[in-house]
């Protein structure tokens, strides 16, 4: 049984289709990256999966159950969400923010705080457990948000640019951490603009390409056709280089969108 089934998802804003009959399936322990130009519908797809936008048509099923049939606690068990922007700069200690993500569990406050502290430690933020969010940098709040996601222990994670606001070393660490979650059966649907970060996920992720709300291609990170797929998707020529046994893909210097 698939962890997540999206069938014929269509979302409209007036006469314009933000998503047009998008169908995707995600298996337990699988990482699926969503790529595409700005305005392609990637964030809309995540929000539709969460039930935060109205569907014109289509269905969302989690481990065989329709999203609409799940109670709030059941949804929290199934779906975890990391938005693009970090947590708001509020006067709430980091530990309390992460502890709140444990609300779906039946446990004592002490047990919840212990689990939350472990998640902060896992993202390198244990030393800031008692620091108010308003005193943390954007990157630090992003790491606290990741700790909150870990604390929720959802079976399917929806990530919208999880390395936002992070320096290169922490970007790599974040994707490596996400890769570790796959070993426990967690399924991940992740929006990214940098396919090179997928090298840190271990197993070669599957990639779905969105453009103007339509699924235009599916491939894998290690597939030979990936550079050509990205060229067509973004409208710029790509160069491929090998570094330390890994393939890196980037726009050619001086290339502009739409140029041959």
Secondary structure as the mmCIF struct_conf table of DSSP 4:
data_model
#
loop_
_struct_conf.conf_type_id
_struct_conf.id
_struct_conf.beg_label_comp_id
_struct_conf.beg_label_asym_id
_struct_conf.beg_label_seq_id
_struct_conf.end_label_comp_id
_struct_conf.end_label_asym_id
_struct_conf.end_label_seq_id
BEND BEND1 UNK A 3 UNK A 3
STRN STRN1 UNK A 4 UNK A 13
TURN_TY1_P TURN_TY1_P1 UNK A 14 UNK A 15
STRN STRN2 UNK A 16 UNK A 26
TURN_TY1_P TURN_TY1_P2 UNK A 28 UNK A 29
STRN STRN3 UNK A 31 UNK A 35
BEND BEND2 UNK A 37 UNK A 37
TURN_TY1_P TURN_TY1_P3 UNK A 38 UNK A 39
BEND BEND3 UNK A 40 UNK A 41
HELX_RH_AL_P HELX_RH_AL_P1 UNK A 42 UNK A 50
TURN_TY1_P TURN_TY1_P4 UNK A 51 UNK A 51
BEND BEND4 UNK A 53 UNK A 53
BEND BEND5 UNK A 56 UNK A 56
STRN STRN4 UNK A 57 UNK A 62
TURN_TY1_P TURN_TY1_P5 UNK A 63 UNK A 64
STRN STRN5 UNK A 65 UNK A 66
HELX_RH_3T_P HELX_RH_3T_P1 UNK A 67 UNK A 69
HELX_RH_AL_P HELX_RH_AL_P2 UNK A 72 UNK A 78
STRN STRN6 UNK A 79 UNK A 82
BEND BEND6 UNK A 84 UNK A 85
HELX_LH_PP_P HELX_LH_PP_P1 UNK A 86 UNK A 88
BEND BEND7 UNK A 91 UNK A 91
STRN STRN7 UNK A 93 UNK A 93
HELX_RH_AL_P HELX_RH_AL_P3 UNK A 94 UNK A 100
TURN_TY1_P TURN_TY1_P6 UNK A 101 UNK A 104
BEND BEND8 UNK A 105 UNK A 105
HELX_RH_AL_P HELX_RH_AL_P4 UNK A 109 UNK A 122
TURN_TY1_P TURN_TY1_P7 UNK A 123 UNK A 124
HELX_RH_3T_P HELX_RH_3T_P2 UNK A 126 UNK A 128
TURN_TY1_P TURN_TY1_P8 UNK A 129 UNK A 130
BEND BEND9 UNK A 131 UNK A 131
STRN STRN8 UNK A 132 UNK A 132
HELX_RH_3T_P HELX_RH_3T_P3 UNK A 133 UNK A 135
BEND BEND10 UNK A 136 UNK A 136
HELX_RH_AL_P HELX_RH_AL_P5 UNK A 138 UNK A 152
TURN_TY1_P TURN_TY1_P9 UNK A 153 UNK A 153
BEND BEND11 UNK A 155 UNK A 155
STRN STRN9 UNK A 156 UNK A 160
BEND BEND12 UNK A 161 UNK A 161
TURN_TY1_P TURN_TY1_P10 UNK A 162 UNK A 165
HELX_RH_AL_P HELX_RH_AL_P6 UNK A 168 UNK A 182
TURN_TY1_P TURN_TY1_P11 UNK A 183 UNK A 185
STRN STRN10 UNK A 187 UNK A 191
BEND BEND13 UNK A 193 UNK A 193
HELX_RH_3T_P HELX_RH_3T_P4 UNK A 195 UNK A 201
BEND BEND14 UNK A 202 UNK A 203
STRN STRN11 UNK A 206 UNK A 211
TURN_TY1_P TURN_TY1_P12 UNK A 212 UNK A 213
STRN STRN12 UNK A 214 UNK A 220
TURN_TY1_P TURN_TY1_P13 UNK A 221 UNK A 222
TURN_TY1_P TURN_TY1_P14 UNK A 224 UNK A 225
HELX_RH_AL_P HELX_RH_AL_P7 UNK A 226 UNK A 234
TURN_TY1_P TURN_TY1_P15 UNK A 235 UNK A 235
BEND BEND15 UNK A 236 UNK A 236
STRN STRN13 UNK A 238 UNK A 243
TURN_TY1_P TURN_TY1_P16 UNK A 244 UNK A 245
STRN STRN14 UNK A 246 UNK A 251
HELX_LH_PP_P HELX_LH_PP_P2 UNK A 252 UNK A 252
TURN_TY1_P TURN_TY1_P17 UNK A 253 UNK A 254
TURN_TY1_P TURN_TY1_P18 UNK A 257 UNK A 258
#
